[in-house]
Amino acid sequence: MDYYDYGGRTDEQRRKQAEWTEKSKEGIRRYWDNITPEQREERKRKAAETRKRSREAEEAREARRRSYRERAQKAAATRRRNNGTEHMSAADLEWYKIVKRREYQVEYRKRKAQERKQQRAAEREIRGPSQWRNVPGDPKGSKPHEFRGIESYILHRRKEKFWAYVDQSGGDEACWPWHGNFYYDHHRGERSKYGAAYFDRGYTTGAHRVAWMLTHGVYIPGYLVVDHLCNTPWCVNPDHLEVVTQGENNRRTHHREPEITRQSTSSEPPWNDRWYPFGRRKYDENGELKENYRDHDIDDDKIPPLPFDPDDYPADRHIHFPREPLEPPNFSFGPGAVGPAPRQEPIGGYVNEEPLLADDEEF
């Protein structure tokens, strides 16, 4: 096993290094032995000049450092004389520095806030005008909400890229499926039904929100939500979207019209269906329910049947009953028994075996 020294080298490596050093020394000795005395004196003179130049350069660097220190000390003394801290003790001087540092930080924050304010003012000049809107769900007497305008260059850039992922072949009245990225539902462990789209400057939000903003040219306030009038989460048709408050969106969730909730009968978007919100192709060109989907016990054939049979889901479905009733135990009383053995409760023992004697007959 090789021995490692502090430099991390093995014995073999240290041996090779010693050989190379010895070869170098031998070459230097041969060089000095083979040159003339004049050449030897010339090399010594050049070496002395080199050492002198190095010494002078180091002295010049040290002189510059000394001058910098003296200049800094004079500047510090001047500052202390101007600030009135010339006769302060060391502790008072440290506290004075802390106070001044805090004041500088406050002034720095104010200056940065003013710069941001000026930057926002400059952006508003190139941004569209703000719109003041009342949205459904606002209480009476509430002020309208400010929808800030979107910069023109963002609208031009995002419109070209966003609508390329939208299927508009169904027409203006149909839902427009989003073919881009989708959110991931960590609670369900599967892909969500709501699309996700990049807007600008690392700002990613719902695809339906981006569709509404690009259509109207204004930002949606962060505390407002977009309601799908078609009850189709993957739809990005601006005509099917409406900005509402969170409370109004919660109320509408439980008060949808029957024809709006028909899409729940389908788990996947029907890409080739003209009746996008209504699930599978259950309706003809006139909007009538097809014959094989009709429930003739209901007069209004436009109401689709339930996606499940209520009889298959009883209220006590959490109780599991056996499929076949259990048969009573069968006891065999030996080969001499005629006919099937009578069914009776066992006195003791196991099924299909000779019964055990009673306690009073054992002895």
C-alpha positions in Angstrom: 0.0 0.0 0.0 1.4 3.4 -1.0 2.0 6.0 1.6 0.3 9.4 1.1 2.1 12.5 2.4 0.3 15.7 3.3 0.3 16.8 -0.3 -1.7 13.7 -1.4 1.2 12.1 -3.2 2.3 8.5 -3.1 5.8 7.3 -2.6 6.1 6.6 -6.3 5.0 10.1 -7.2 7.5 11.6 -4.7 10.3 9.5 -6.1 9.6 10.7 -9.7 9.4 14.3 -8.5 12.9 13.8 -6.9 14.2 12.4 -10.1 12.9 15.3 -12.1 14.4 17.8 -9.7 17.8 16.1 -9.8 17.7 16.2 -13.6 17.0 19.9 -13.6 19.8 20.6 -11.2 22.2 18.5 -13.3 21.2 20.4 -16.5 21.8 23.7 -14.7 25.2 22.6 -13.5 26.1 21.5 -17.0 25.0 24.8 -18.4 27.2 26.8 -16.0 30.2 24.5 -16.6 30.0 24.9 -20.4 29.8 28.7 -20.6 32.7 31.1 -20.8 33.7 33.4 -17.9 32.4 36.4 -19.9 29.0 34.7 -20.3 29.0 33.9 -16.6 29.6 37.5 -15.6 26.9 38.7 -18.0 24.3 36.3 -16.5 25.2 37.5 -13.0 24.9 41.1 -14.1 21.4 40.5 -15.6 20.3 38.6 -12.5 21.4 41.6 -10.3 19.5 44.0 -12.5 16.4 41.9 -12.4 16.5 41.7 -8.6 17.0 45.5 -8.4 13.9 46.1 -10.7 11.8 43.8 -8.6 12.9 45.5 -5.4 12.1 48.9 -6.8 8.7 47.8 -8.0 7.8 46.4 -4.6 9.0 49.7 -2.9 6.8 51.7 -5.4 3.7 49.5 -4.5 4.4 49.9 -0.8 4.6 53.7 -1.3 1.3 53.8 -3.1 -0.3 51.8 -0.3 1.1 54.2 2.3 -0.2 57.2 0.4 -3.6 55.6 0.0 -3.7 55.0 3.8 -2.6 58.5 4.6 -5.2 60.0 2.2 -8.0 57.8 3.7 -6.9 58.9 7.2 -6.9 62.6 6.3 -10.4 62.2 4.6 -11.7 60.4 7.7 -10.3 63.2 10.0 -11.9 65.8 7.7 -15.3 64.1 7.8 -15.1 63.8 11.6 -14.2 67.5 11.9 -17.1 68.5 9.5 -19.6 66.2 11.3 -18.6 67.3 14.7 -17.4 63.9 15.8 -13.8 64.8 16.2 -13.9 64.6 20.0 -16.2 61.6 20.2 -15.2 58.4 22.0 -14.9 55.1 20.2 -18.3 53.9 21.5 -20.1 57.2 20.6 -18.6 57.1 17.2 -19.8 53.5 16.5 -23.4 54.5 17.6 -23.2 57.6 15.3 -22.3 55.3 12.4 -25.2 53.0 13.1 -27.7 56.0 13.2 -26.3 57.4 10.0 -26.4 54.0 8.3 -30.1 53.7 9.2 -30.8 57.2 7.8 -29.0 56.3 4.6 -31.1 53.1 4.2 -34.3 55.1 4.7 -33.2 57.6 2.1 -32.2 54.8 -0.3 -35.7 53.1 0.0 -37.4 56.5 -0.6 -35.3 57.0 -3.7 -36.0 53.6 -5.1 -39.7 54.0 -4.4 -39.6 57.2 -6.3 -37.8 55.6 -9.2 -40.4 52.7 -9.3 -43.2 55.3 -9.3 -41.6 57.1 -12.2 -41.1 53.8 -14.0 -44.8 52.9 -13.6 -45.8 56.3 -14.9 -43.6 55.7 -17.9 -45.2 52.3 -18.5 -48.7 53.8 -18.2 -47.8 56.1 -21.1 -47.2 53.1 -23.4 -50.0 51.1 -21.8 -53.7 51.2 -22.7 -56.1 53.2 -20.6 -57.6 51.7 -17.5 -61.2 50.6 -17.4 -63.5 50.9 -14.5 -66.1 48.0 -14.3 -68.7 46.8 -12.0 -68.7 43.0 -11.8 -71.5 40.6 -10.8 -71.5 39.9 -7.0 -70.5 43.4 -5.9 -72.6 44.7 -3.0 -74.8 47.7 -3.6 -73.0 51.0 -3.4 -69.6 49.5 -4.0 -67.0 51.3 -6.1 -66.2 49.9 -9.6 -63.0 47.9 -10.0 -60.0 49.3 -11.9 -58.9 47.1 -14.8 -55.4 48.4 -15.8 -54.6 48.4 -19.5 -52.0 46.0 -20.9 -48.9 47.2 -22.7 -49.3 47.1 -26.5 -46.1 45.1 -27.1 -47.4 42.4 -24.7 -50.7 42.2 -26.5 -49.1 41.9 -29.9 -46.6 39.3 -28.7 -49.0 37.1 -26.6 -51.9 37.1 -29.1 -49.8 35.6 -31.8 -48.6 32.7 -29.5 -51.6 32.1 -27.3 -54.4 31.6 -29.9 -52.2 29.1 -31.8 -53.1 26.6 -29.0 -56.8 27.2 -29.2 -59.2 25.1 -31.4 -61.8 27.6 -32.8 -63.2 25.2 -35.5 -66.5 24.8 -33.6 -67.6 28.4 -34.3 -68.2 31.4 -32.2 -71.0 29.8 -30.2 -69.2 26.6 -29.4 -66.6 26.1 -26.7 -62.9 26.6 -27.7 -60.8 23.8 -26.3 -57.3 24.7 -24.9 -54.6 22.5 -26.4 -51.7 23.9 -24.3 -50.4 23.1 -20.9 -52.7 22.2 -17.9 -52.4 22.6 -14.2 -51.7 19.5 -12.1 -54.2 18.7 -9.3 -52.1 17.4 -6.4 -55.1 16.4 -4.4 -56.5 14.1 -7.1 -53.1 13.1 -8.3 -54.0 13.8 -12.0 -54.1 16.6 -14.5 -56.5 19.4 -13.8 -59.2 20.5 -16.2 -58.0 24.1 -16.2 -55.4 25.2 -18.7 -52.3 27.1 -17.7 -50.7 29.7 -20.0 -47.6 32.0 -19.7 -48.4 35.7 -20.0 -45.4 37.8 -19.4 -42.3 38.3 -17.2 -42.6 34.9 -15.5 -46.4 35.4 -14.9 -48.3 32.2 -15.5 -52.0 32.0 -14.9 -55.1 30.2 -16.1 -55.6 30.0 -19.8 -59.2 31.3 -19.5 -57.9 34.4 -17.7 -55.3 35.0 -20.4 -58.0 34.6 -23.1 -60.2 37.2 -21.4 -57.3 39.7 -20.9 -56.1 39.4 -24.4 -59.6 40.0 -25.8 -60.4 43.0 -23.6 -56.9 44.4 -23.4 -56.9 44.9 -19.6 -55.5 43.1 -16.6 -57.9 41.2 -14.3 -57.5 42.3 -10.6 -56.0 39.5 -8.6 -59.0 39.3 -6.2 -61.5 38.7 -9.0 -62.1 35.3 -10.8 -63.4 34.3 -14.2 -66.6 32.3 -14.4 -67.2 29.8 -17.2 -70.8 30.4 -18.3 -70.6 27.1 -20.2 -69.4 25.2 -17.1 -66.5 23.8 -19.2 -63.2 24.3 -17.4 -61.1 23.8 -20.6 -63.0 26.4 -22.6 -61.2 29.6 -23.5 -64.0 31.2 -25.7 -64.2 34.8 -24.4 -68.0 34.8 -25.0 -68.3 32.0 -22.4 -66.2 33.9 -19.8 -67.3 36.5 -17.3 -65.3 38.3 -14.5 -67.1 37.9 -11.2 -66.3 38.0 -7.5 -65.3 34.8 -5.7 -68.6 34.7 -3.8 -70.7 35.1 -7.0 -68.7 32.3 -8.6 -69.4 30.0 -5.5 -73.1 30.8 -5.8 -73.2 30.1 -9.5 -71.5 26.7 -9.0 -74.6 25.3 -7.2 -77.3 27.1 -9.3 -76.5 26.1 -12.9 -79.2 25.5 -15.4 -79.7 21.9 -16.4 -78.6 22.5 -20.0 -75.4 24.0 -18.8 -74.4 21.1 -16.6 -74.9 18.5 -19.4 -71.2 18.4 -20.1 -70.6 16.5 -16.8 -71.8 13.3 -18.6 -68.5 13.2 -20.5 -65.1 13.0 -18.9 -63.1 14.1 -22.0 -63.6 17.1 -24.2 -65.5 16.1 -27.4 -63.2 17.8 -29.9 -65.5 17.1 -33.0 -68.9 17.9 -31.4 -70.7 21.1 -32.3 -72.5 21.0 -28.9 -69.3 21.3 -27.0 -70.8 22.0 -23.5 -73.2 19.1 -23.7 -70.8 16.2 -23.6 -70.9 13.4 -26.2 -72.8 13.6 -29.5 -76.2 13.0 -27.9 -78.0 15.7 -29.8 -78.8 16.1 -33.5 -78.5 19.1 -35.7 -81.8 20.5 -34.3 -80.7 20.2 -30.7 -83.0 17.3 -30.0 -81.9 14.4 -27.9 -81.2 11.3 -30.1 -83.6 8.3 -29.9 -81.2 5.9 -28.1 -80.6 8.5 -25.4 -84.2 9.4 -24.8 -86.1 8.6 -21.6 -89.7 8.1 -22.8 -91.1 8.4 -19.2 -90.1 12.1 -19.3 -92.1 14.5 -21.4 -89.3 16.9 -22.1 -86.9 14.8 -24.3 -84.3 17.6 -24.2 -83.5 16.7 -20.6 -80.8 14.1 -20.8 -81.0 10.9 -18.6 -78.9 10.6 -15.5 -75.4 9.3 -16.2 -76.1 6.5 -13.6 -79.0 4.4 -12.4 -80.1 5.5 -8.9 -81.1 1.9 -8.0 -77.5 0.9 -8.4 -76.5 3.3 -5.6 -78.7 2.6 -2.6 -78.3 4.8 0.5 -76.8 1.9 2.5 -74.2 1.1 -0.2 -71.5 1.2 2.4 -72.9 -2.0 3.9 -71.6 -5.1 2.1 -74.1 -8.1 2.2 -73.0 -11.6 1.1 -74.1 -12.6 -2.4 -75.3 -16.1 -1.4 -76.8 -17.1 2.0 -74.7 -19.2 4.2 -75.8 -22.8 4.6 -76.1 -24.4 8.1 -73.4 -26.9 9.0 -73.8 -30.5 7.9 -72.9 -33.3 10.4 -72.3 -36.9 9.3 -73.2 -39.6 11.8 -71.3 -42.5 10.3 -71.8 -45.0 7.4 -74.8 -46.6 9.1 -76.9 -43.6 8.9 -79.8 -43.9 6.4 -80.5 -40.9 4.3 -79.1 -37.4 4.8 -78.2 -36.6 8.3 -80.6 -34.3 10.1 -79.6 -30.7 10.2 -79.2 -29.6 13.8 -77.0 -27.3 15.8 -73.8 -29.0 16.8 -73.2 -30.0 20.3 -69.5 -29.6 19.9 -66.7 -30.4 17.5 -66.1 -29.6 13.9 -68.3 -29.8 10.8 -68.5 -33.3 9.0 -67.0 -35.1 12.0 -68.3 -37.3 14.8 -69.8 -35.1 17.5 -68.1 -35.0 20.8 -69.7 -36.5 23.9 -71.4 -34.3 26.4 -69.6 -33.4 29.6 -71.6 -35.8 31.7 -70.9 -38.8 29.4 -67.1 -38.5 29.3 -66.5 -40.5 32.4 
